[in-house]
């Protein structure tokens, strides 16, 4: 079959696909069915031409490979309806095979990236991945409970993403040429796709966006700014990218970077679906504090305590885990500034009737670095913690928690036995005073009840009290 036939068949396809002006639509509408069938068979022939067009790129001569590569890119711009699982099965398979060839070609070949290649690659990728995402099946979709809607066209989309990632990672890739086509508009469309419910697609998008951020210096500020303004299904993936970006920030941190921490990252702790992205969020916070430890005292820990959950034990456990990650990287000078505020909250967590919250807080004493910080500042921390620990050791319903508290009290006693004995004596004295006050209060109420009872009896006998 001749090259002439292939190219003209392809042109016929795009006459139908791209020319949407009113005049041409009027002409096409007159014989729509005939044209549709004609194009269908032309396309069918196009995808079945193994003798030339679907030849493996590496099987033809080096001179023909670039031209064949471009034609394969153009061919893969044609889209299929995957919602109809029985339609065009053979043609879908041909396109999948062609995409596999393209992936292999960009991985193995050298010298294929000419200036004409860039617009064709971006056109093919854009044509396939940029689309209107389907609405969620339910307005009450719960990402923690409900199964996500998977993308029907994933057999093709997966290969498109893999091809594009290999393209961006190629040693021959030239950002100076590609920036004409991979621009702010392209990035915006890419970010919109993070609203896809399909976690496989979001994972690929994460890699693509990360590669673009690394290759295009001129787009970095724009990408950071746009990420600040979106909150989509893909927030976990976006935060994972941000973790790497934060890790590469130069010192000293710019004001806009600090504002991003305060205005964007920290308020994410208040979101109901925090569990979906908490690990990535905590990583970003820790990266900021490793870059600039001075942010710990005025910003990070106070904000975290401000947003501390009041009614959700699961979130409390997550917050305690994040606090431990922060304490793992905190400098002793910064720890001293937050220790009182921090351990008042930990004391409340230890006293929690929810055993997982109490258990997670008590696990801090299994961390060697945190234990060293506590030991250095035991004179401040022990008075804050002692009353809660001693009381709960006697009253907690879970014996495992009581055992953990016993170990913590033992550790405190070994750190500073004199202070421990003093606090124990004071605690017992205070408890005796409280019991005495309780007894006096009970006696007073009993006397008042007896007095009221006597007044009632007198009134019933007709005696008016003076």
DASULQUI-V883717 format. One record per backbone hydrogen bond with DSSP energy under -1.0 kcal/mol. NH is the residue of the N-H (numbers start at 1). CO is the residue of the C=O. If there is no record, write none. Layout:
# DASULQUI-V883717
<<NH:CO> <NH:CO>>
This chain:
# DASULQUI-V883717
<<6:2> <7:3> <8:4> <9:5> <10:6> <11:7> <12:8> <13:9> <14:10> <15:11> <16:12> <17:13> <18:14> <20:18> <25:21> <26:22> <27:23> <28:24> <29:25> <35:31> <36:32> <37:33> <38:34> <39:35> <40:36> <41:37> <42:38> <43:39> <44:40> <45:41> <46:42> <47:43> <48:44> <50:48> <52:49> <54:49> <55:52> <59:56> <60:57> <65:61> <68:64> <69:65> <70:66> <71:67> <72:68> <73:69> <74:70> <75:71> <76:72> <77:74> <78:75> <85:83> <87:84> <92:88> <93:89> <94:90> <95:91> <96:92> <97:93> <98:94> <99:95> <100:96> <101:97> <102:98> <103:99> <104:100> <105:101> <106:102> <107:103> <108:104> <109:105> <114:112> <117:114> <121:117> <122:118> <123:119> <124:120> <125:121> <126:122> <127:123> <128:124> <129:125> <130:126> <141:138> <145:142> <146:142> <154:151> <156:153> <157:153> <158:154> <160:156> <161:157> <162:158> <163:159> <164:160> <165:161> <166:162> <167:163> <168:164> <169:165> <173:170> <177:174> <178:174> <179:175> <180:177> <181:178> <182:178> <183:181> <187:183> <188:184> <189:185> <190:186> <191:187> <192:188> <194:191> <195:192> <196:193> <202:198> <203:199> <204:200> <205:201> <206:202> <207:203> <208:204> <209:205> <210:206> <211:207> <212:208> <213:209> <214:210> <215:211> <216:212> <219:216> <220:217> <223:219> <224:220> <225:221> <226:222> <227:223> <228:224> <230:227> <234:194> <235:232> <238:234> <239:235> <240:236> <241:237> <242:238> <243:239> <244:240> <245:241> <246:242> <247:243> <249:246> <258:254> <259:255> <260:256> <261:257> <262:258> <263:259> <264:260> <265:260> <266:261> <268:265> <269:266> <270:267> <271:268> <274:271> <276:273> <277:274> <278:274> <281:277> <282:278> <283:279> <284:280> <285:281> <286:282> <287:283> <288:284> <289:285> <290:286> <291:287> <292:288> <295:292> <296:293> <299:295> <300:295> <301:296> <303:299> <304:300> <305:301> <306:302> <307:303> <316:312> <317:313> <318:314> <319:315> <320:316> <321:317> <322:318> <323:319> <324:320> <325:321> <326:322> <327:323> <328:324> <329:326> <335:331> <336:332> <339:335> <342:338> <343:339> <344:340> <345:341> <346:342> <347:343> <348:344> <349:345> <350:346> <351:347> <352:349> <358:354> <359:355> <360:356> <361:357> <362:358> <363:359> <364:361> <365:362> <366:363> <367:364> <371:367> <372:368> <373:369> <374:370> <375:371> <376:372> <377:373> <378:375> <380:377> <381:377> <382:378> <385:381> <386:382> <389:385> <390:386> <391:387> <392:388> <393:389> <395:391> <396:392> <402:398> <403:399> <404:400> <405:401> <406:402> <407:403> <408:404> <409:405> <410:406> <411:407> <412:408> <413:409> <414:410> <415:411> <416:412> <420:416> <421:417> <422:418> <423:419> <424:420> <425:421> <426:422> <427:423> <428:424> <429:425> <430:426> <431:427> <432:428> <433:429> <434:430> <435:431> <436:432> <437:433> <438:434> <439:435> <440:436> <441:437> <442:438> <443:439> <444:440> <445:441> <446:442> <447:443> <448:444> <449:445> <450:446> <451:447> <452:448> <453:449> <454:450> <455:451> <456:452> <457:453> <458:454> <459:455> <460:456> <461:457> <462:459> <463:458>>
